[in-house]
């Protein structure tokens, strides 16, 4: 499912226009992105939790040449599914 299909599904389920559904989806995505950029966690009970994790700098090997390369430290987004989502998938 891509974003367009998700917007259509949201609009149908909530009985709203596609424009309103797209605004709601974009608002939700912006709110989650903003919270994660501040280092906060976003928990949607039953659905899952969005959080950030710091990844340490490390040395890796270039697969083509075998030369060592330095990979800098960075913060990545992480999602842990909730119990209701896990049950729905299984």
N, CA, C and O atoms as a GROMACS GRO file, in nm:
protein
  360
    1UNK      N    1   0.085  -0.118   0.000
    1UNK     CA    2   0.000   0.000   0.000
    1UNK      C    3   0.090   0.124   0.000
    1UNK      O    4   0.181   0.135   0.082
    2UNK      N    5   0.063   0.215  -0.091
    2UNK     CA    6   0.139   0.339  -0.094
    2UNK      C    7   0.058   0.450  -0.027
    2UNK      O    8  -0.053   0.427   0.022
    3UNK      N    9   0.113   0.572  -0.025
    3UNK     CA   10   0.048   0.682   0.046
    3UNK      C   11  -0.089   0.714  -0.013
    3UNK      O   12  -0.184   0.739   0.061
    4UNK      N   13  -0.100   0.714  -0.144
    4UNK     CA   14  -0.228   0.745  -0.209
    4UNK      C   15  -0.335   0.644  -0.168
    4UNK      O   16  -0.448   0.682  -0.138
    5UNK      N   17  -0.300   0.516  -0.168
    5UNK     CA   18  -0.395   0.412  -0.128
    5UNK      C   19  -0.432   0.424   0.020
    5UNK      O   20  -0.547   0.400   0.058
    6UNK      N   21  -0.335   0.462   0.102
    6UNK     CA   22  -0.362   0.481   0.244
    6UNK      C   23  -0.459   0.597   0.266
    6UNK      O   24  -0.551   0.587   0.347
    7UNK      N   25  -0.438   0.707   0.194
    7UNK     CA   26  -0.528   0.822   0.204
    7UNK      C   27  -0.669   0.782   0.163
    7UNK      O   28  -0.766   0.818   0.230
    8UNK      N   29  -0.683   0.707   0.054
    8UNK     CA   30  -0.814   0.661   0.008
    8UNK      C   31  -0.881   0.572   0.112
    8UNK      O   32  -1.001   0.585   0.137
    9UNK      N   33  -0.805   0.484   0.173
    9UNK     CA   34  -0.858   0.395   0.276
    9UNK      C   35  -0.902   0.473   0.400
    9UNK      O   36  -1.007   0.444   0.458
   10UNK      N   37  -0.822   0.571   0.440
   10UNK     CA   38  -0.856   0.654   0.555
   10UNK      C   39  -0.983   0.734   0.528
   10UNK      O   40  -1.069   0.746   0.615
   11UNK      N   41  -0.993   0.791   0.407
   11UNK     CA   42  -1.109   0.871   0.372
   11UNK      C   43  -1.236   0.788   0.375
   11UNK      O   44  -1.340   0.833   0.423
   12UNK      N   45  -1.227   0.667   0.324
   12UNK     CA   46  -1.344   0.578   0.322
   12UNK      C   47  -1.382   0.534   0.463
   12UNK      O   48  -1.500   0.532   0.498
   13UNK      N   49  -1.283   0.498   0.544
   13UNK     CA   50  -1.310   0.449   0.679
   13UNK      C   51  -1.368   0.559   0.769
   13UNK      O   52  -1.453   0.531   0.854
   14UNK      N   53  -1.321   0.683   0.751
   14UNK     CA   54  -1.366   0.793   0.837
   14UNK      C   55  -1.481   0.872   0.774
   14UNK      O   56  -1.533   0.965   0.835
   15UNK      N   57  -1.520   0.834   0.654
   15UNK     CA   58  -1.627   0.903   0.581
   15UNK      C   59  -1.597   1.053   0.568
   15UNK      O   60  -1.681   1.139   0.598
   16UNK      N   61  -1.473   1.082   0.522
   16UNK     CA   62  -1.431   1.220   0.497
   16UNK      C   63  -1.374   1.228   0.356
   16UNK      O   64  -1.357   1.126   0.290
   17UNK      N   65  -1.346   1.350   0.311
   17UNK     CA   66  -1.290   1.366   0.177
   17UNK      C   67  -1.145   1.320   0.174
   17UNK      O   68  -1.079   1.311   0.277
   18UNK      N   69  -1.097   1.290   0.054
   18UNK     CA   70  -0.958   1.249   0.039
   18UNK      C   71  -0.863   1.361   0.078
   18UNK      O   72  -0.756   1.336   0.132
   19UNK      N   73  -0.904   1.487   0.051
   19UNK     CA   74  -0.822   1.602   0.087
   19UNK      C   75  -0.806   1.611   0.239
   19UNK      O   76  -0.696   1.633   0.289
   20UNK      N   77  -0.916   1.593   0.311
   20UNK     CA   78  -0.911   1.598   0.457
   20UNK      C   79  -0.828   1.482   0.512
   20UNK      O   80  -0.752   1.499   0.607
   21UNK      N   81  -0.841   1.365   0.452
   21UNK     CA   82  -0.764   1.248   0.496
   21UNK      C   83  -0.616   1.270   0.472
   21UNK      O   84  -0.533   1.234   0.555
   22UNK      N   85  -0.581   1.330   0.358
   22UNK     CA   86  -0.440   1.356   0.328
   22UNK      C   87  -0.383   1.459   0.426
   22UNK      O   88  -0.270   1.445   0.471
   23UNK      N   89  -0.461   1.563   0.459
   23UNK     CA   90  -0.416   1.662   0.557
   23UNK      C   91  -0.394   1.596   0.692
   23UNK      O   92  -0.296   1.625   0.761
   24UNK      N   93  -0.485   1.508   0.732
   24UNK     CA   94  -0.472   1.439   0.860
   24UNK      C   95  -0.348   1.350   0.861
   24UNK      O   96  -0.274   1.349   0.959
   25UNK      N   97  -0.325   1.276   0.754
   25UNK     CA   98  -0.208   1.189   0.746
   25UNK      C   99  -0.080   1.270   0.749
   25UNK      O  100   0.014   1.236   0.822
   26UNK      N  101  -0.074   1.378   0.670
   26UNK     CA  102   0.046   1.463   0.669
   26UNK      C  103   0.070   1.525   0.807
   26UNK      O  104   0.184   1.536   0.850
   27UNK      N  105  -0.038   1.565   0.874
   27UNK     CA  106  -0.024   1.621   1.009
   27UNK      C  107   0.031   1.519   1.106
   27UNK      O  108   0.116   1.551   1.189
   28UNK      N  109  -0.016   1.397   1.097
   28UNK     CA  110   0.032   1.291   1.184
   28UNK      C  111   0.180   1.262   1.158
   28UNK      O  112   0.258   1.246   1.252
   29UNK      N  113   0.217   1.255   1.032
   29UNK     CA  114   0.357   1.228   0.997
   29UNK      C  115   0.449   1.341   1.044
   29UNK      O  116   0.559   1.315   1.092
   30UNK      N  117   0.404   1.465   1.029
   30UNK     CA  118   0.484   1.580   1.074
   30UNK      C  119   0.498   1.579   1.227
   30UNK      O  120   0.605   1.608   1.279
   31UNK      N  121   0.390   1.545   1.298
   31UNK     CA  122   0.395   1.541   1.444
   31UNK      C  123   0.491   1.433   1.493
   31UNK      O  124   0.567   1.456   1.586
   32UNK      N  125   0.488   1.316   1.431
   32UNK     CA  126   0.578   1.208   1.470
   32UNK      C  127   0.722   1.248   1.438
   32UNK      O  128   0.811   1.227   1.521
   33UNK      N  129   0.746   1.304   1.320
   33UNK     CA  130   0.881   1.346   1.281
   33UNK      C  131   0.935   1.452   1.376
   33UNK      O  132   1.051   1.447   1.416
   34UNK      N  133   0.851   1.548   1.412
   34UNK     CA  134   0.892   1.655   1.501
   34UNK      C  135   0.926   1.600   1.639
   34UNK      O  136   1.028   1.638   1.698
   35UNK      N  137   0.844   1.511   1.690
   35UNK     CA  138   0.869   1.452   1.823
   35UNK      C  139   0.999   1.371   1.822
   35UNK      O  140   1.078   1.380   1.915
   36UNK      N  141   1.021   1.293   1.717
   36UNK     CA  142   1.143   1.212   1.710
   36UNK      C  143   1.266   1.300   1.696
   36UNK      O  144   1.371   1.268   1.753
   37UNK      N  145   1.257   1.410   1.622
   37UNK     CA  146   1.373   1.497   1.607
   37UNK      C  147   1.410   1.563   1.739
   37UNK      O  148   1.526   1.601   1.758
   38UNK      N  149   1.313   1.578   1.831
   38UNK     CA  150   1.340   1.633   1.964
   38UNK      C  151   1.390   1.524   2.060
   38UNK      O  152   1.431   1.555   2.172
   39UNK      N  153   1.386   1.399   2.017
   39UNK     CA  154   1.430   1.288   2.102
   39UNK      C  155   1.318   1.226   2.182
   39UNK      O  156   1.343   1.142   2.268
   40UNK      N  157   1.193   1.268   2.156
   40UNK     CA  158   1.079   1.212   2.227
   40UNK      C  159   1.037   1.079   2.167
   40UNK      O  160   1.076   1.044   2.056
   41UNK      N  161   0.956   1.006   2.243
   41UNK     CA  162   0.896   0.881   2.197
   41UNK      C  163   0.751   0.909   2.164
   41UNK      O  164   0.687   0.991   2.229
   42UNK      N  165   0.698   0.841   2.063
   42UNK     CA  166   0.556   0.851   2.028
   42UNK      C  167   0.496   0.713   2.045
   42UNK      O  168   0.532   0.619   1.974
   43UNK      N  169   0.402   0.701   2.141
   43UNK     CA  170   0.339   0.572   2.170
   43UNK      C  171   0.192   0.577   2.131
   43UNK      O  172   0.118   0.662   2.180
   44UNK      N  173   0.151   0.486   2.045
   44UNK     CA  174   0.012   0.470   2.006
   44UNK      C  175  -0.031   0.335   2.063
   44UNK      O  176   0.002   0.230   2.008
   45UNK      N  177  -0.103   0.340   2.174
   45UNK     CA  178  -0.140   0.219   2.247
   45UNK      C  179  -0.205   0.117   2.153
   45UNK      O  180  -0.300   0.149   2.082
   46UNK      N  181  -0.153  -0.004   2.154
   46UNK     CA  182  -0.206  -0.111   2.071
   46UNK      C  183  -0.146  -0.116   1.932
   46UNK      O  184  -0.141  -0.222   1.870
   47UNK      N  185  -0.099   0.000   1.881
   47UNK     CA  186  -0.041   0.004   1.747
   47UNK      C  187   0.109  -0.013   1.751
   47UNK      O  188   0.165  -0.100   1.684
   48UNK      N  189   0.176   0.072   1.831
   48UNK     CA  190   0.320   0.060   1.841
   48UNK      C  191   0.385   0.186   1.893
   48UNK      O  192   0.317   0.284   1.926
   49UNK      N  193   0.518   0.184   1.900
   49UNK     CA  194   0.595   0.294   1.953
   49UNK      C  195   0.704   0.334   1.855
   49UNK      O  196   0.781   0.250   1.807
   50UNK      N  197   0.709   0.463   1.825
   50UNK     CA  198   0.817   0.521   1.745
   50UNK      C  199   0.918   0.580   1.841
   50UNK      O  200   0.880   0.651   1.935
   51UNK      N  201   1.046   0.552   1.821
   51UNK     CA  202   1.150   0.606   1.907
   51UNK      C  203   1.277   0.625   1.825
   51UNK      O  204   1.282   0.590   1.707
   52UNK      N  205   1.379   0.680   1.890
   52UNK     CA  206   1.508   0.696   1.823
   52UNK      C  207   1.614   0.617   1.898
   52UNK      O  208   1.603   0.595   2.018
   53UNK      N  209   1.716   0.576   1.826
   53UNK     CA  210   1.828   0.501   1.882
   53UNK      C  211   1.956   0.561   1.827
   53UNK      O  212   1.966   0.590   1.708
   54UNK      N  213   2.054   0.579   1.914
   54UNK     CA  214   2.185   0.630   1.869
   54UNK      C  215   2.271   0.512   1.827
   54UNK      O  216   2.287   0.414   1.900
   55UNK      N  217   2.325   0.524   1.708
   55UNK     CA  218   2.414   0.422   1.655
   55UNK      C  219   2.557   0.474   1.666
   55UNK      O  220   2.585   0.585   1.620
   56UNK      N  221   2.645   0.398   1.723
   56UNK     CA  222   2.784   0.440   1.743
   56UNK      C  223   2.861   0.439   1.610
   56UNK      O  224   2.825   0.370   1.516
   57UNK      N  225   2.967   0.519   1.606
   57UNK     CA  226   3.055   0.519   1.489
   57UNK      C  227   3.126   0.384   1.483
   57UNK      O  228   3.152   0.321   1.585
   58UNK      N  229   3.156   0.342   1.362
   58UNK     CA  230   3.222   0.213   1.348
   58UNK      C  231   3.305   0.209   1.221
   58UNK      O  232   3.292   0.294   1.133
   59UNK      N  233   3.392   0.110   1.213
   59UNK     CA  234   3.473   0.088   1.094
   59UNK      C  235   3.416  -0.031   1.019
   59UNK      O  236   3.391  -0.136   1.077
   60UNK      N  237   3.396  -0.013   0.890
   60UNK     CA  238   3.345  -0.121   0.805
   60UNK      C  239   3.444  -0.145   0.692
   60UNK      O  240   3.546  -0.077   0.682
   61UNK      N  241   3.413  -0.242   0.608
   61UNK     CA  242   3.502  -0.275   0.498
   61UNK      C  243   3.428  -0.254   0.366
   61UNK      O  244   3.315  -0.300   0.350
   62UNK      N  245   3.491  -0.184   0.273
   62UNK     CA  246   3.436  -0.166   0.140
   62UNK      C  247   3.432  -0.302   0.072
   62UNK      O  248   3.537  -0.365   0.055
   63UNK      N  249   3.314  -0.351   0.031
   63UNK     CA  250   3.305  -0.486  -0.026
   63UNK      C  251   3.380  -0.501  -0.158
   63UNK      O  252   3.423  -0.612  -0.193
   64UNK      N  253   3.396  -0.393  -0.232
   64UNK     CA  254   3.463  -0.402  -0.362
   64UNK      C  255   3.614  -0.404  -0.347
   64UNK      O  256   3.682  -0.485  -0.410
   65UNK      N  257   3.668  -0.314  -0.264
   65UNK     CA  258   3.814  -0.302  -0.253
   65UNK      C  259   3.872  -0.364  -0.127
   65UNK      O  260   3.991  -0.394  -0.122
   66UNK      N  261   3.788  -0.383  -0.027
   66UNK     CA  262   3.838  -0.437   0.099
   66UNK      C  263   3.898  -0.332   0.189
   66UNK      O  264   3.945  -0.362   0.298
   67UNK      N  265   3.898  -0.206   0.143
   67UNK     CA  266   3.957  -0.098   0.222
   67UNK      C  267   3.865  -0.062   0.339
   67UNK      O  268   3.743  -0.063   0.324
   68UNK      N  269   3.923  -0.032   0.453
   68UNK     CA  270   3.839   0.007   0.567
   68UNK      C  271   3.780   0.147   0.546
   68UNK      O  272   3.847   0.236   0.493
   69UNK      N  273   3.655   0.165   0.588
   69UNK     CA  274   3.591   0.296   0.580
   69UNK      C  275   3.528   0.327   0.716
   69UNK      O  276   3.481   0.238   0.787
   70UNK      N  277   3.527   0.454   0.750
   70UNK     CA  278   3.469   0.498   0.876
   70UNK      C  279   3.323   0.535   0.854
   70UNK      O  280   3.292   0.614   0.765
   71UNK      N  281   3.234   0.479   0.934
   71UNK     CA  282   3.092   0.512   0.929
   71UNK      C  283   3.064   0.596   1.053
   71UNK      O  284   3.084   0.550   1.165
   72UNK      N  285   3.018   0.721   1.033
   72UNK     CA  286   2.998   0.810   1.148
   72UNK      C  287   2.879   0.768   1.235
   72UNK      O  288   2.791   0.695   1.190
   73UNK      N  289   2.878   0.817   1.358
   73UNK     CA  290   2.767   0.792   1.449
   73UNK      C  291   2.644   0.866   1.398
   73UNK      O  292   2.656   0.972   1.336
   74UNK      N  293   2.526   0.811   1.423
   74UNK     CA  294   2.404   0.880   1.382
   74UNK      C  295   2.287   0.830   1.466
   74UNK      O  296   2.295   0.727   1.534
   75UNK      N  297   2.179   0.903   1.458
   75UNK     CA  298   2.056   0.867   1.528
   75UNK      C  299   1.957   0.816   1.424
   75UNK      O  300   1.937   0.880   1.320
   76UNK      N  301   1.895   0.701   1.451
   76UNK     CA  302   1.800   0.643   1.357
   76UNK      C  303   1.663   0.629   1.422
   76UNK      O  304   1.651   0.621   1.544
   77UNK      N  305   1.560   0.625   1.338
   77UNK     CA  306   1.424   0.605   1.386
   77UNK      C  307   1.398   0.455   1.399
   77UNK      O  308   1.450   0.375   1.322
   78UNK      N  309   1.317   0.420   1.498
   78UNK     CA  310   1.288   0.280   1.525
   78UNK      C  311   1.138   0.266   1.553
   78UNK      O  312   1.078   0.356   1.611
   79UNK      N  313   1.078   0.155   1.511
   79UNK     CA  314   0.938   0.129   1.538
   79UNK      C  315   0.924  -0.009   1.601
   79UNK      O  316   0.977  -0.107   1.549
   80UNK      N  317   0.852  -0.015   1.713
   80UNK     CA  318   0.825  -0.142   1.779
   80UNK      C  319   0.674  -0.163   1.776
   80UNK      O  320   0.601  -0.085   1.837
   81UNK      N  321   0.626  -0.266   1.706
   81UNK     CA  322   0.482  -0.287   1.697
   81UNK      C  323   0.419  -0.324   1.830
   81UNK      O  324   0.481  -0.390   1.914
   82UNK      N  325   0.293  -0.280   1.849
   82UNK     CA  326   0.220  -0.310   1.970
   82UNK      C  327   0.152  -0.446   1.959
   82UNK      O  328   0.155  -0.511   1.855
   83UNK      N  329   0.092  -0.488   2.070
   83UNK     CA  330   0.032  -0.621   2.074
   83UNK      C  331  -0.088  -0.637   1.980
   83UNK      O  332  -0.103  -0.742   1.917
   84UNK      N  333  -0.172  -0.535   1.968
   84UNK     CA  334  -0.288  -0.545   1.880
   84UNK      C  335  -0.245  -0.554   1.734
   84UNK      O  336  -0.303  -0.630   1.657
   85UNK      N  337  -0.141  -0.478   1.695
   85UNK     CA  338  -0.091  -0.484   1.558
   85UNK      C  339  -0.029  -0.621   1.532
   85UNK      O  340  -0.050  -0.679   1.426
   86UNK      N  341   0.046  -0.671   1.625
   86UNK     CA  342   0.108  -0.803   1.610
   86UNK      C  343   0.002  -0.912   1.596
   86UNK      O  344   0.015  -1.001   1.512
   87UNK      N  345  -0.103  -0.904   1.678
   87UNK     CA  346  -0.212  -1.002   1.669
   87UNK      C  347  -0.285  -0.991   1.536
   87UNK      O  348  -0.324  -1.093   1.479
   88UNK      N  349  -0.305  -0.870   1.486
   88UNK     CA  350  -0.376  -0.850   1.360
   88UNK      C  351  -0.298  -0.908   1.242
   88UNK      O  352  -0.356  -0.960   1.147
   89UNK      N  353  -0.166  -0.898   1.249
   89UNK     CA  354  -0.082  -0.950   1.141
   89UNK      C  355  -0.075  -1.102   1.144
   89UNK      O  356  -0.071  -1.166   1.040
   90UNK      N  357  -0.075  -1.157   1.264
   90UNK     CA  358  -0.068  -1.303   1.276
   90UNK      C  359  -0.206  -1.354   1.274
   90UNK      O  360  -0.226  -1.475   1.284
   0.00000   0.00000   0.00000
